[in-house]
Amino acid sequence: MGTLTSGGNPIAGAQSAALGTAIDVARDPKGEQFEDQRPKIVTVYSEKRGVQKVIPWKEGMTVYSARRAARLTGPVGECEIERGDETVKADFKSVLERGDVLRFQR
């Protein structure tokens, strides 16, 4: 699995993917909601290691499986999930939703 990039910058790539989705119209002219428009990705950060990866999201993906998909090995410290405007503490069994941002402290 590779890192989504934009001009060699993985952060810009993630922002481009998120912006493209945000621009999509969330309702049709009759006011009915469309299917979930969030990108089918999870962004994984390890701030201390300076790692940022964008990986494909899958139904039932956990923090542990996202960590493995991002190829983070060794101790990674505590983690948090940023979901919309919320930030929640997580453990390796926490289930991720599409569009989540996963931050490891080490």
Helices and strands as residue ranges (DSSP letters): H 10-23, E 41-46, E 51-56, H 63-69, E 79-83, E 86-90, E 101-104
